[in-house]
């Protein structure tokens, strides 16, 4: 019995050994993947051009990924596209430079590119794969209209990580473009941070189909970080650029402030509108932004009684205890609509007694002041310290605004209809 058991165990061990040998033999005979990661390829570049022969890319012949540039926008070279892929949680990208025009590979396409015997290089600072035989026929489209999910960063993070995330899809939220005065268009370059130590620029080609669209003062952007060196191929002395794939890559946008706004009501002296009703001038006064109608209003300059900004000496004061409305009204149109509007307001103090709240609203007109539409709900000036009102708008075309102080009658236990100060009236253009 023991002899039979030993024989059985021996046979089992031999069988196990044979199975193990067969398994290793199969692994050894496994085929090499034809696709190599973009990150692996980029790591081969140490400053000199690299010939991408199979031996250098683990026997592979292709890179694969998602296209993050849009050939239809005109913002990228028509013989190039930007390709990125994600491997083990890390996203990397580079530019594929063809010898012929890209007529078929689009934003969101999944593609494979035969890079065998092509060259990994930097041109004007940008890492690219190019080659004499690298043409559109070497690109295979796998699928289209794939969802592209950008990496969300701040401008500071993008600046500090630029080298590692070159040629990947990045989203920058709530970016302020400094020094806009209004009317600037996308074509050209704009600094993407108010911090002067962050040299990062939004760059749009003159050939882009959105180059003549208005640049927003504040917006979120999706784009591709890329280098530009006008004098050499070195990236470390290149300018850091951020290129939008297309015009849909800007959102949550606020246009630049209109020229001469915010209106601080300082240009005209208080004496030019010192009475609440002045028929001789039709209650109109010209300030730096244009002519305004102050019906039942004056230019207030009383220290500690009128609430103007600390740098100013005047604010508009609308009359109290009226049974009719008092108005601060633009007598001119703004041509490019409005995306946002702000102003400061407070309960002005009378010559004697204490300040009393009042009710008012913001209105707009798009027919030259013939009819007016209220924006939002009525507001109350319930504090003697100035507050800021802010309105998000989406008005296109010519528009004008006014403050309508409600005529609620005499002050009492229920009715509050005191003096109202308005100052620092600011309107932002609509960039849609």
Secondary structure, 3 states (H helix, E strand, C coil): CHHHHHHHHHHHHHHHHHHHHHHHHHHHCCCCCCECCHHHHHHCCCCCCEECCHHHHCCCCEEEEEECCCCCCCCCCCCEEEEEEEECCEEEEEEEECCCCCCCCCCCCEEEEECCCCEEEEECCEEEEECCCCCHHHEEEEECCCCCCCEEECHHHHHHCHHHHCCCEEEEEEEECCCCCCCCECCEEEECCCCCCCCEEEEECCCCCCCCCECEEEEEEEEEEEEECCCCCCCCCCEEEEECCCHHHEEEEEECECCCCCECCCCCCHHHHCCCCCHHHCCEEEECCEEEEEECEEEECCCCCCCCCCCCCCEEEECCCCCCCEEEEECCCECCCEEEEEEEEEECCCCCCCCCCCEEEEEEECCCCCCCEEEEEEEECCCCCCEEEEEEEEECCCEEEEEEECCCCCCCCCCCCCCEEEEEEEEECCCC
